[in-house]
Amino acid sequence: MDDEGQMTIEELARQAGTATTTVRMYQAKGLLPPPQRRGRIGYYGQGHLARLRLIAQLQEQGFSLASIKRLTDAWESGRGLDDILGLETQVAAVWAPEPPARLKLSDFKDLFAGQRITPAIIRRAMRMGLVGFDGIWVTVKSPKLLGIGLELVRAGLPVTEMMDEMEALQGVADSIAQRFTAVFERNIWEPFVAAGLPAEQVRLLTESLQRLSTLAEEVVDAVLREALRRKAGEFLAQQAPRLDRAEVRDELRPLARAAGLDL
């Protein structure tokens, strides 16, 4: 796959977790737009991948292929190929996973500042969905998370404790995501379905989906930032007697004030 995310049908099927025969069947039924042709080879983009994932999600919710076809037809009506995958492309822009990183196991272990990366740690990371392991190769599912983890390790956090916190945060994040998904389903998706999936509301549905995702990220960031500031203030208040005994409280006060904390 190149920098623009172009895939052969085999690569597309593998990324979507389906078979090439299914991809061809969806194309034959008009559920999936044709690929871009370069000579005799067809190439698919991230919009095609998002379309396949959307079809799978709707089928899990009990929608028939005929119902899904009506929804995609409503979006495609009167639009050119660049817009046909508009709904899926917006979904991909919001939720598409990061491109993974592939490292040799020895290089992966060397990243962790001398801390020992045991087979048990690798197995746990695989169970958590953080990495894949194939012989001497490690596939990092989220290089961004790896970078954050490495910063925590370099700051002195043991790898095992970092993974404890990551596992706990995964549970919290799943709960938050479920709440926002339920909000979308109750207030936007169900009224859309009840109205018969009208074509004139498809664009509004798409915009609402993207806006809700953006707002969800922003509100979680704002609430978390305020909670961290409050807890940091409480921590410093608890530590004030120790700071006084060490005669460093006055030196720390300007830094605390700059951070909006009372010391």
C-alpha positions in Angstrom: 0.0 0.0 0.0 1.5 3.4 -0.9 1.4 6.7 0.9 -2.1 7.4 -0.5 -3.4 4.2 1.0 -4.0 2.4 -2.3 -4.5 -1.3 -1.9 -5.0 -4.3 -4.2 -8.1 -6.4 -3.7 -6.1 -8.9 -1.6 -4.7 -6.2 0.6 -8.2 -4.6 1.0 -9.8 -7.9 1.9 -7.0 -8.6 4.5 -7.4 -5.2 6.1 -11.2 -5.6 6.2 -11.0 -9.1 7.6 -13.0 -10.6 4.8 -12.5 -12.6 1.6 -11.8 -11.3 -1.9 -14.9 -13.1 -3.1 -16.9 -11.0 -0.7 -15.4 -7.8 -2.0 -16.2 -8.9 -5.6 -19.8 -9.8 -4.5 -20.3 -6.4 -2.9 -19.1 -4.8 -6.2 -21.4 -6.9 -8.2 -24.4 -5.9 -6.0 -23.4 -2.2 -6.3 -22.5 -1.9 -2.6 -18.9 -1.1 -3.3 -17.7 1.3 -6.0 -15.2 0.0 -8.5 -11.5 0.5 -7.9 -9.2 2.9 -9.7 -7.6 1.1 -12.6 -3.9 1.2 -13.4 -3.5 -1.0 -16.4 -5.0 -4.4 -15.5 -4.8 -3.9 -11.7 -7.5 -2.2 -9.6 -6.5 -0.2 -6.6 -8.7 0.6 -3.6 -8.5 3.4 -1.0 -9.3 4.0 2.6 -12.9 4.9 1.6 -13.4 1.4 0.2 -12.0 -0.1 3.4 -14.3 2.1 5.5 -17.3 1.1 3.3 -16.6 -2.6 4.0 -16.3 -1.9 7.7 -19.6 0.1 7.6 -21.3 -2.8 5.8 -20.1 -5.3 8.4 -21.3 -3.0 11.3 -24.7 -2.5 9.8 -25.1 -6.3 9.2 -24.2 -6.9 12.8 -27.1 -4.5 13.7 -29.5 -6.7 11.6 -29.6 -4.6 8.4 -30.0 -6.6 5.2 -27.7 -6.0 2.2 -30.8 -4.5 0.4 -31.3 -1.9 3.3 -27.6 -1.1 3.2 -27.7 -0.6 -0.5 -30.6 1.9 -0.1 -28.5 3.9 2.4 -25.4 4.0 0.2 -27.5 4.7 -2.9 -29.0 7.7 -1.1 -25.5 9.0 -0.4 -24.3 8.4 -4.0 -27.3 9.8 -5.7 -26.3 12.6 -8.1 -22.6 12.5 -7.1 -19.4 11.7 -8.9 -16.9 9.0 -8.0 -15.0 11.5 -5.8 -18.1 11.9 -3.6 -19.4 8.4 -3.8 -17.3 7.3 -0.8 -18.0 10.6 1.1 -19.7 9.0 4.1 -17.1 6.3 4.5 -14.2 8.7 3.9 -15.4 10.9 6.7 -15.8 7.9 9.0 -12.2 6.9 8.0 -10.9 10.4 8.7 -12.3 10.3 12.2 -11.7 6.6 13.2 -9.1 5.2 10.8 -6.4 3.4 12.7 -2.8 4.6 12.6 -0.5 3.0 10.1 1.3 0.3 12.2 5.1 0.1 12.7 7.0 -3.1 12.1 10.2 -3.6 14.1 12.6 -6.4 14.8 12.0 -7.9 18.3 15.6 -7.0 19.3 15.1 -3.4 18.2 11.8 -3.2 19.9 13.3 -4.4 23.2 16.2 -1.9 22.9 13.6 1.0 23.0 12.8 0.5 26.6 15.7 2.1 28.3 17.3 -1.1 29.6 14.1 -2.5 31.1 13.7 -6.2 30.5 11.0 -7.1 28.0 10.0 -10.7 28.8 7.9 -13.1 26.8 5.2 -12.6 29.4 5.2 -8.8 28.7 5.0 -9.5 24.9 2.1 -11.9 25.4 0.2 -9.4 27.6 0.7 -6.6 25.0 -0.7 -9.0 22.4 -3.8 -9.7 24.5 -4.3 -6.0 25.0 -4.2 -5.5 21.2 -1.1 -3.3 21.4 1.2 -5.4 19.3 1.3 -8.4 16.9 4.2 -10.9 17.0 5.5 -12.9 14.2 8.8 -14.7 14.8 11.5 -12.0 15.1 9.1 -9.2 14.1 6.8 -7.1 16.3 4.0 -5.1 14.7 3.1 -2.0 16.8 -0.6 -1.3 16.3 -0.3 2.4 17.5 3.1 4.0 17.1 1.6 7.0 18.9 0.8 5.0 22.0 4.3 3.4 21.8 5.9 6.8 21.9 3.8 7.8 24.9 4.8 4.6 26.7 8.4 5.1 26.0 8.3 8.7 27.4 6.7 7.2 30.6 9.4 4.5 30.8 12.2 7.1 30.4 10.5 9.1 33.1 11.1 6.1 35.5 7.8 4.2 35.2 8.3 0.4 35.1 7.0 -1.3 31.9 4.7 -3.5 33.9 3.1 -0.6 35.8 2.8 1.3 32.5 0.8 -1.6 31.1 -1.3 -1.8 34.2 -2.4 1.8 33.7 -2.9 1.3 30.0 -5.2 -1.6 30.6 -7.2 0.3 33.1 -7.4 3.3 30.7 -8.6 1.0 27.9 -11.6 0.0 30.1 -12.4 3.7 30.9 -12.1 4.7 27.3 -14.4 1.9 26.2 -17.0 3.1 28.7 -16.7 6.7 27.5 -16.9 5.6 23.8 -20.0 3.5 24.6 -21.8 6.4 26.2 -21.2 8.7 23.2 -22.1 5.9 20.8 -25.4 5.5 22.7 -26.0 9.2 22.5 -25.6 9.1 18.7 -27.8 6.0 18.4 -30.6 7.4 20.5 -30.7 11.0 19.2 -29.5 10.8 15.6 -29.4 7.2 14.2 -32.7 5.8 15.5 -34.7 8.9 14.2 -33.0 8.5 10.9 -33.9 4.8 10.6 -37.4 5.5 11.8 -37.8 8.0 9.1 -37.0 5.3 6.5 -33.3 6.3 5.9 -34.3 9.4 3.8 -31.7 10.4 1.2 -32.0 14.1 2.1 -30.8 13.4 5.7 -27.8 11.4 4.8 -25.4 14.4 4.6 -26.8 15.6 8.0 -26.2 12.2 9.5 -22.6 12.2 8.2 -21.9 15.7 9.6 -23.5 14.8 12.9 -21.3 11.7 13.2 -18.1 13.7 12.6 -19.1 16.6 14.8 -20.1 14.4 17.7 -16.8 12.5 17.5 -14.8 15.8 17.6 -16.8 17.2 20.5 -16.5 14.0 22.4 -12.7 14.2 22.2 -12.7 17.9 23.2 -15.0 17.4 26.2 -13.0 14.4 27.4 -9.7 16.5 27.1 -11.2 19.5 28.9 -12.7 17.4 31.7 -9.5 15.4 32.1 -7.3 18.5 32.2 -9.5 20.0 34.9 -9.4 16.8 36.9 -5.6 16.5 36.6 -5.2 20.2 37.8 -7.5 19.5 40.8 -5.8 16.3 41.8 -2.3 17.9 41.4 -3.4 20.7 43.7 -4.7 18.3 46.3 -1.4 16.3 46.0 0.7 19.5 46.6 -1.5 20.5 49.5 -0.9 17.1 51.1 2.9 17.4 50.5 3.2 21.0 51.8 4.5 19.9 55.3 7.3 17.9 53.7 8.1 20.7 51.3 8.3 23.1 54.3 10.6 20.8 56.2 12.9 20.6 53.2 12.7 24.4 52.8 11.9 24.2 49.1 8.2 25.4 49.2 9.1 29.0 48.3 11.2 27.8 45.3 8.3 25.7 44.0 5.6 28.3 44.5 6.3 30.3 41.2 6.2 27.1 39.2 3.0 26.0 40.9 1.4 29.4 40.3 2.3 29.3 36.6 0.5 25.9 36.4 -2.6 27.4 38.0 -2.0 25.5 41.3 -2.1 26.8 44.8 0.9 25.9 46.9 
